[in-house]
């Protein structure tokens, strides 16, 4: 009873450790997610909003925001991938030219299926490992440890084969592009210069499409894609398959031999119907009867051994099929889904298009719902903070905060890319701070139109227009520039959406 209790305690402790580790990893993975942040803020009683209302700190900064309002704005905005239209256009064109616009991460249904296959593989492999575990523990404990070790080995195998599938896709695509470049007359280079995903994608507009592909994917002229995971996966899988199959067969053969020996030691007595007669001596049987009994016993043992061997081989084959199918499935996921393992390509998807084919779709399905959720939480917080206060909350909305953050981020990125060290020794003169667009030397209708159209919030756009001091002629020029920029963006978006890169598939 004590031993059984100890085994159950050991198994429960192991299951608890696995669950705690899984929850921790899940929490770490979700900690930077927008809806996880929303859950922490909206949780009743212990949530961030409830605690802030109970604390009720109404000190405010220069913008009229309380500390809790500012924290909410910062937390929600930092967990939204706010992408402006120009960034989206550059990223989408980048993915088109890199032959990655139609690639998507693996669907959710592949994860539970892969987990089931890994579990089945680990359970089958654990029966092989259990006999080799220390003899100082019970068979149940050895079986549990065998399952854990086998599951870890199965996860390593799945990870290697998945990475190998990605590298097979990557190296195959680069090889195809290299062959296309060499077959051109005259030959064209596969790589000329590195193009980032967040810059104007027309920098290499005059070059061949295969060169534009290399400019966005390759790092050097000789870059042919990594292959280390393919080699490692092949070696790892072959080693596990060969060793496990040999050991399983040897264990099966040894078990059959031991069973035959045990049966053979008492076969005569078991098949002698006269063993209890007289003094029970088997030698009292007639020689021909004894010989016939021994032959019958050997035939029975041989048939039982053959049947057990066939069942064991069938079991080995079944486990082998599961093992092979798991690795093929994991490799196929790497081949079919996900982008090239290049930082520029991943950044173009994760912080450029997020899988959408147009900016309007991104804004409607990704950005707008999160903005509405953040606005709702901000109003919920303000209602609790100011409902019995003499102060009125700030008029700053979450949209104002988010689009201001987007403009600041874009300005910093532009400053970083366009910075040129000054070459003059004399100090630079700056324009007066109260300069307006009415000054003919500073009025640039095209630049101003781009700035206005980059403001996605309608109210913020009207506010910006109302703050401009323009003459009648300048206002007319600005309207013409806005219409021209709208038409240009619509045309560019349509071209990007229908960009002809299908020639690659015809190779």
PAGUMI-285222 format. One record per residue (C-alpha): residue number from 1; residue in three letters; chain; x, y, z. Coordinates in steps of 0.5 Angstrom, whole numbers, plus 500, padded with zeros to 3 digits. Layout:
<NUM ALA A <X Y Z>>
...
// end
This chain:
<1 UNK A <500 500 500>>
<2 UNK A <506 505 502>>
<3 UNK A <509 503 495>>
<4 UNK A <503 505 491>>
<5 UNK A <502 511 495>>
<6 UNK A <509 513 493>>
<7 UNK A <508 512 486>>
<8 UNK A <502 516 486>>
<9 UNK A <505 521 489>>
<10 UNK A <511 521 484>>
<11 UNK A <506 521 478>>
<12 UNK A <502 527 481>>
<13 UNK A <508 531 482>>
<14 UNK A <511 530 475>>
<15 UNK A <504 532 472>>
<16 UNK A <504 538 477>>
<17 UNK A <511 540 474>>
<18 UNK A <509 539 467>>
<19 UNK A <502 543 468>>
<20 UNK A <506 549 472>>
<21 UNK A <511 549 466>>
<22 UNK A <506 549 461>>
<23 UNK A <502 555 464>>
<24 UNK A <509 559 465>>
<25 UNK A <511 558 458>>
<26 UNK A <504 560 456>>
<27 UNK A <504 566 460>>
<28 UNK A <510 568 458>>
<29 UNK A <508 567 450>>
<30 UNK A <502 571 452>>
<31 UNK A <505 577 456>>
<32 UNK A <506 582 450>>
<33 UNK A <499 580 447>>
<34 UNK A <494 586 446>>
<35 UNK A <488 582 449>>
<36 UNK A <492 579 455>>
<37 UNK A <493 586 457>>
<38 UNK A <486 587 456>>
<39 UNK A <485 581 460>>
<40 UNK A <489 584 466>>
<41 UNK A <486 591 466>>
<42 UNK A <479 588 466>>
<43 UNK A <479 583 471>>
<44 UNK A <474 584 476>>
<45 UNK A <477 586 483>>
<46 UNK A <484 585 482>>
<47 UNK A <485 588 475>>
<48 UNK A <489 594 474>>
<49 UNK A <482 598 473>>
<50 UNK A <479 596 479>>
<51 UNK A <485 597 483>>
<52 UNK A <486 604 480>>
<53 UNK A <479 606 482>>
<54 UNK A <480 604 489>>
<55 UNK A <487 608 489>>
<56 UNK A <484 614 486>>
<57 UNK A <491 618 484>>
<58 UNK A <488 624 481>>
<59 UNK A <495 628 480>>
<60 UNK A <496 629 473>>
<61 UNK A <501 631 468>>
<62 UNK A <502 637 463>>
<63 UNK A <497 634 458>>
<64 UNK A <492 633 464>>
<65 UNK A <493 625 464>>
<66 UNK A <493 622 471>>
<67 UNK A <498 617 472>>
<68 UNK A <493 611 471>>
<69 UNK A <490 614 465>>
<70 UNK A <497 615 462>>
<71 UNK A <499 607 464>>
<72 UNK A <493 605 460>>
<73 UNK A <495 609 454>>
<74 UNK A <502 607 454>>
<75 UNK A <500 599 455>>
<76 UNK A <495 598 450>>
<77 UNK A <499 602 445>>
<78 UNK A <505 599 446>>
<79 UNK A <501 592 445>>
<80 UNK A <498 594 438>>
<81 UNK A <502 594 432>>
<82 UNK A <500 600 429>>
<83 UNK A <502 601 422>>
<84 UNK A <501 607 417>>
<85 UNK A <499 606 410>>
<86 UNK A <506 608 407>>
<87 UNK A <510 602 412>>
<88 UNK A <504 597 410>>
<89 UNK A <505 599 402>>
<90 UNK A <513 598 403>>
<91 UNK A <512 592 407>>
<92 UNK A <507 589 402>>
<93 UNK A <511 590 396>>
<94 UNK A <517 587 399>>
<95 UNK A <514 581 400>>
<96 UNK A <511 580 393>>
<97 UNK A <518 581 390>>
<98 UNK A <521 576 396>>
<99 UNK A <516 571 393>>
<100 UNK A <513 571 400>>
<101 UNK A <506 575 400>>
<102 UNK A <502 568 400>>
<103 UNK A <506 565 405>>
<104 UNK A <502 564 412>>
<105 UNK A <504 561 419>>
<106 UNK A <502 554 420>>
<107 UNK A <494 554 422>>
<108 UNK A <492 552 429>>
<109 UNK A <490 545 427>>
<110 UNK A <497 543 426>>
<111 UNK A <499 544 433>>
<112 UNK A <494 539 437>>
<113 UNK A <495 534 431>>
<114 UNK A <503 534 432>>
<115 UNK A <502 533 439>>
<116 UNK A <498 527 439>>
<117 UNK A <503 524 434>>
<118 UNK A <508 526 439>>
<119 UNK A <505 523 445>>
<120 UNK A <503 516 441>>
<121 UNK A <511 516 439>>
<122 UNK A <513 517 446>>
<123 UNK A <509 512 449>>
<124 UNK A <511 507 444>>
<125 UNK A <518 509 445>>
<126 UNK A <518 509 453>>
<127 UNK A <517 501 453>>
<128 UNK A <523 501 450>>
<129 UNK A <527 505 455>>
<130 UNK A <523 503 461>>
<131 UNK A <528 497 462>>
<132 UNK A <534 501 462>>
<133 UNK A <532 505 467>>
<134 UNK A <535 504 474>>
<135 UNK A <533 497 477>>
<136 UNK A <533 501 484>>
<137 UNK A <526 504 482>>
<138 UNK A <519 501 481>>
<139 UNK A <517 499 474>>
<140 UNK A <511 504 474>>
<141 UNK A <516 509 476>>
<142 UNK A <521 507 470>>
<143 UNK A <515 507 466>>
<144 UNK A <514 514 467>>
<145 UNK A <521 517 467>>
<146 UNK A <521 513 460>>
<147 UNK A <515 517 457>>
<148 UNK A <518 523 459>>
<149 UNK A <525 522 456>>
<150 UNK A <522 519 450>>
<151 UNK A <517 525 449>>
<152 UNK A <523 530 450>>
<153 UNK A <527 526 444>>
<154 UNK A <520 526 440>>
<155 UNK A <520 534 441>>
<156 UNK A <527 535 439>>
<157 UNK A <526 530 433>>
<158 UNK A <520 534 431>>
<159 UNK A <523 541 432>>
<160 UNK A <529 539 427>>
<161 UNK A <525 536 422>>
<162 UNK A <520 542 422>>
<163 UNK A <527 547 421>>
<164 UNK A <529 542 416>>
<165 UNK A <523 543 412>>
<166 UNK A <524 551 412>>
<167 UNK A <531 550 410>>
<168 UNK A <529 545 404>>
<169 UNK A <524 551 402>>
<170 UNK A <529 556 403>>
<171 UNK A <535 553 399>>
<172 UNK A <530 550 394>>
<173 UNK A <527 557 392>>
<174 UNK A <534 560 392>>
<175 UNK A <537 555 388>>
<176 UNK A <531 556 383>>
<177 UNK A <532 563 383>>
<178 UNK A <539 562 382>>
<179 UNK A <538 558 376>>
<180 UNK A <533 563 373>>
<181 UNK A <538 568 373>>
<182 UNK A <544 564 370>>
<183 UNK A <539 562 364>>
<184 UNK A <538 569 362>>
<185 UNK A <541 572 356>>
<186 UNK A <545 576 358>>
<187 UNK A <546 573 365>>
<188 UNK A <543 578 370>>
<189 UNK A <546 578 378>>
<190 UNK A <542 574 383>>
<191 UNK A <544 580 388>>
<192 UNK A <546 587 387>>
<193 UNK A <545 591 394>>
<194 UNK A <541 589 400>>
<195 UNK A <534 593 400>>
<196 UNK A <530 593 407>>
<197 UNK A <523 592 408>>
<198 UNK A <521 599 411>>
<199 UNK A <524 603 405>>
<200 UNK A <522 605 398>>
<201 UNK A <521 599 394>>
<202 UNK A <523 603 388>>
<203 UNK A <530 603 389>>
<204 UNK A <532 598 384>>
<205 UNK A <526 599 380>>
<206 UNK A <530 598 373>>
<207 UNK A <533 591 375>>
<208 UNK A <531 584 373>>
<209 UNK A <525 581 378>>
<210 UNK A <530 576 380>>
<211 UNK A <535 581 382>>
<212 UNK A <530 584 386>>
<213 UNK A <528 578 389>>
<214 UNK A <535 577 391>>
<215 UNK A <536 584 394>>
<216 UNK A <531 583 399>>
<217 UNK A <532 575 401>>
<218 UNK A <540 574 400>>
<219 UNK A <545 577 405>>
<220 UNK A <551 576 400>>
<221 UNK A <552 574 393>>
<222 UNK A <554 567 395>>
<223 UNK A <548 566 400>>
<224 UNK A <545 559 398>>
<225 UNK A <541 558 404>>
<226 UNK A <543 554 410>>
<227 UNK A <542 547 410>>
<228 UNK A <545 545 417>>
<229 UNK A <538 543 420>>
<230 UNK A <537 538 414>>
<231 UNK A <543 534 416>>
<232 UNK A <542 534 423>>
<233 UNK A <535 532 422>>
<234 UNK A <537 526 418>>
<235 UNK A <543 524 422>>
<236 UNK A <538 524 428>>
<237 UNK A <532 521 425>>
<238 UNK A <537 515 422>>
<239 UNK A <540 514 429>>
<240 UNK A <534 514 433>>
<241 UNK A <530 509 428>>
<242 UNK A <536 504 427>>
<243 UNK A <538 504 435>>
<244 UNK A <530 503 437>>
<245 UNK A <529 498 432>>
<246 UNK A <535 494 433>>
<247 UNK A <534 494 441>>
<248 UNK A <526 493 440>>
<249 UNK A <528 487 436>>
<250 UNK A <533 484 441>>
<251 UNK A <529 485 447>>
<252 UNK A <523 481 443>>
<253 UNK A <528 476 441>>
<254 UNK A <531 475 448>>
<255 UNK A <524 475 451>>
<256 UNK A <522 469 447>>
<257 UNK A <528 465 449>>
<258 UNK A <527 466 456>>
<259 UNK A <520 464 455>>
<260 UNK A <522 458 451>>
<261 UNK A <527 456 457>>
<262 UNK A <522 457 462>>
<263 UNK A <517 453 459>>
<264 UNK A <522 447 457>>
<265 UNK A <524 446 464>>
<266 UNK A <518 443 466>>
<267 UNK A <515 441 459>>
<268 UNK A <516 433 460>>
<269 UNK A <512 434 467>>
<270 UNK A <507 438 464>>
<271 UNK A <506 433 458>>
<272 UNK A <506 427 462>>
<273 UNK A <499 424 464>>
<274 UNK A <503 419 468>>
<275 UNK A <507 423 472>>
<276 UNK A <503 423 478>>
<277 UNK A <503 415 477>>
<278 UNK A <507 411 481>>
<279 UNK A <513 415 484>>
<280 UNK A <512 420 479>>
<281 UNK A <518 419 475>>
<282 UNK A <518 421 468>>
<283 UNK A <523 416 466>>
<284 UNK A <518 411 468>>
<285 UNK A <514 413 461>>
<286 UNK A <515 408 455>>
<287 UNK A <521 411 451>>
<288 UNK A <516 412 445>>
<289 UNK A <511 416 449>>
<290 UNK A <516 420 452>>
<291 UNK A <519 422 445>>
<292 UNK A <513 423 442>>
<293 UNK A <511 428 448>>
<294 UNK A <517 432 448>>
<295 UNK A <516 433 440>>
<296 UNK A <509 435 441>>
<297 UNK A <512 440 447>>
<298 UNK A <517 443 442>>
<299 UNK A <512 444 436>>
<300 UNK A <507 448 441>>
<301 UNK A <513 452 444>>
<302 UNK A <516 453 436>>
<303 UNK A <509 456 434>>
<304 UNK A <508 460 440>>
<305 UNK A <515 463 439>>
<306 UNK A <513 464 432>>
<307 UNK A <506 468 433>>
<308 UNK A <510 472 439>>
<309 UNK A <515 474 434>>
<310 UNK A <510 476 429>>
<311 UNK A <506 480 433>>
<312 UNK A <512 484 436>>
<313 UNK A <515 485 429>>
<314 UNK A <508 488 427>>
<315 UNK A <508 492 433>>
<316 UNK A <515 495 431>>
<317 UNK A <512 496 424>>
<318 UNK A <506 500 427>>
<319 UNK A <511 504 431>>
<320 UNK A <515 505 426>>
<321 UNK A <510 508 421>>
<322 UNK A <508 513 427>>
<323 UNK A <515 515 428>>
<324 UNK A <516 516 420>>
<325 UNK A <509 519 419>>
<326 UNK A <510 524 425>>
<327 UNK A <517 526 422>>
<328 UNK A <514 527 415>>
<329 UNK A <508 531 418>>
<330 UNK A <513 536 422>>
<331 UNK A <517 537 415>>
<332 UNK A <511 538 411>>
<333 UNK A <509 544 416>>
<334 UNK A <516 547 415>>
<335 UNK A <515 546 407>>
<336 UNK A <508 549 407>>
<337 UNK A <508 554 412>>
<338 UNK A <511 560 415>>
<339 UNK A <516 565 411>>
<340 UNK A <524 565 410>>
<341 UNK A <528 565 416>>
<342 UNK A <530 572 414>>
<343 UNK A <530 578 419>>
<344 UNK A <527 583 414>>
<345 UNK A <522 578 411>>
<346 UNK A <519 576 418>>
<347 UNK A <519 584 420>>
<348 UNK A <515 585 413>>
<349 UNK A <510 580 415>>
<350 UNK A <510 581 423>>
<351 UNK A <510 589 423>>
<352 UNK A <509 591 416>>
<353 UNK A <502 587 413>>
<354 UNK A <500 582 419>>
<355 UNK A <498 577 413>>
<356 UNK A <493 583 410>>
<357 UNK A <493 584 403>>
<358 UNK A <491 591 403>>
<359 UNK A <491 597 408>>
<360 UNK A <484 598 409>>
<361 UNK A <483 590 411>>
<362 UNK A <488 591 416>>
<363 UNK A <485 597 419>>
<364 UNK A <478 594 419>>
<365 UNK A <480 587 422>>
<366 UNK A <486 589 426>>
<367 UNK A <487 596 428>>
<368 UNK A <480 598 429>>
<369 UNK A <477 593 434>>
<370 UNK A <483 594 438>>
<371 UNK A <482 601 438>>
<372 UNK A <475 601 440>>
<373 UNK A <477 596 446>>
<374 UNK A <482 601 448>>
<375 UNK A <477 607 448>>
<376 UNK A <472 603 452>>
<377 UNK A <477 601 457>>
<378 UNK A <479 608 458>>
<379 UNK A <472 611 459>>
<380 UNK A <471 605 464>>
<381 UNK A <477 608 468>>
<382 UNK A <475 615 467>>
<383 UNK A <468 614 469>>
<384 UNK A <471 610 476>>
<385 UNK A <476 616 477>>
<386 UNK A <472 622 476>>
<387 UNK A <465 620 477>>
<388 UNK A <465 624 484>>
<389 UNK A <471 629 483>>
<390 UNK A <471 636 481>>
<391 UNK A <476 635 476>>
<392 UNK A <474 633 469>>
<393 UNK A <478 628 465>>
<394 UNK A <483 630 459>>
<395 UNK A <480 630 452>>
<396 UNK A <485 626 450>>
<397 UNK A <483 619 446>>
<398 UNK A <486 613 445>>
<399 UNK A <486 614 438>>
<400 UNK A <490 621 439>>
<401 UNK A <495 618 443>>
<402 UNK A <496 612 438>>
<403 UNK A <497 616 432>>
<404 UNK A <501 621 435>>
<405 UNK A <506 615 437>>
<406 UNK A <505 612 430>>
<407 UNK A <508 619 427>>
<408 UNK A <513 620 432>>
<409 UNK A <516 613 431>>
<410 UNK A <515 614 423>>
<411 UNK A <519 621 424>>
<412 UNK A <525 617 428>>
<413 UNK A <525 612 423>>
<414 UNK A <526 617 418>>
<415 UNK A <531 621 421>>
<416 UNK A <535 615 422>>
<417 UNK A <535 613 415>>
<418 UNK A <536 620 412>>
<419 UNK A <541 622 417>>
<420 UNK A <547 625 414>>
<421 UNK A <553 628 418>>
<422 UNK A <554 636 417>>
<423 UNK A <560 638 413>>
<424 UNK A <559 645 414>>
<425 UNK A <563 649 420>>
<426 UNK A <558 654 421>>
<427 UNK A <552 653 425>>
<428 UNK A <546 652 421>>
<429 UNK A <540 657 421>>
<430 UNK A <533 655 424>>
<431 UNK A <527 658 421>>
<432 UNK A <523 662 426>>
<433 UNK A <518 657 431>>
<434 UNK A <512 661 429>>
<435 UNK A <513 660 421>>
<436 UNK A <506 658 418>>
<437 UNK A <505 655 411>>
<438 UNK A <503 662 408>>
<439 UNK A <510 663 407>>
<440 UNK A <511 662 400>>
<441 UNK A <518 660 401>>
<442 UNK A <516 654 406>>
<443 UNK A <510 652 403>>
<444 UNK A <510 645 399>>
<445 UNK A <503 642 397>>
<446 UNK A <505 635 396>>
<447 UNK A <509 634 402>>
<448 UNK A <503 637 406>>
<449 UNK A <498 633 402>>
<450 UNK A <502 627 404>>
<451 UNK A <503 629 411>>
<452 UNK A <495 630 412>>
<453 UNK A <493 623 408>>
<454 UNK A <498 619 413>>
<455 UNK A <493 622 419>>
<456 UNK A <488 616 419>>
<457 UNK A <483 619 424>>
<458 UNK A <478 624 421>>
<459 UNK A <478 628 427>>
<460 UNK A <485 629 428>>
<461 UNK A <486 630 420>>
<462 UNK A <480 636 421>>
<463 UNK A <484 639 427>>
<464 UNK A <491 639 423>>
<465 UNK A <487 642 417>>
<466 UNK A <484 647 421>>
<467 UNK A <491 649 424>>
<468 UNK A <494 651 418>>
<469 UNK A <494 658 416>>
<470 UNK A <494 658 408>>
<471 UNK A <491 663 403>>
<472 UNK A <486 662 398>>
<473 UNK A <491 660 392>>
<474 UNK A <495 655 397>>
<475 UNK A <489 652 399>>
<476 UNK A <487 650 392>>
<477 UNK A <494 648 391>>
<478 UNK A <493 643 397>>
<479 UNK A <487 640 395>>
<480 UNK A <489 639 388>>
<481 UNK A <496 636 391>>
<482 UNK A <491 631 396>>
<483 UNK A <487 629 390>>
<484 UNK A <493 627 386>>
<485 UNK A <496 624 392>>
<486 UNK A <490 620 393>>
<487 UNK A <490 617 386>>
<488 UNK A <497 616 386>>
<489 UNK A <496 611 392>>
<490 UNK A <490 608 389>>
<491 UNK A <494 606 383>>
<492 UNK A <500 604 387>>
<493 UNK A <496 600 391>>
<494 UNK A <492 596 385>>
<495 UNK A <499 595 382>>
<496 UNK A <502 592 388>>
<497 UNK A <496 588 389>>
<498 UNK A <496 585 382>>
<499 UNK A <504 585 381>>
<500 UNK A <506 580 376>>
<501 UNK A <511 575 380>>
<502 UNK A <507 569 377>>
<503 UNK A <513 568 372>>
<504 UNK A <517 565 378>>
<505 UNK A <512 559 378>>
<506 UNK A <512 558 371>>
<507 UNK A <520 556 371>>
// end
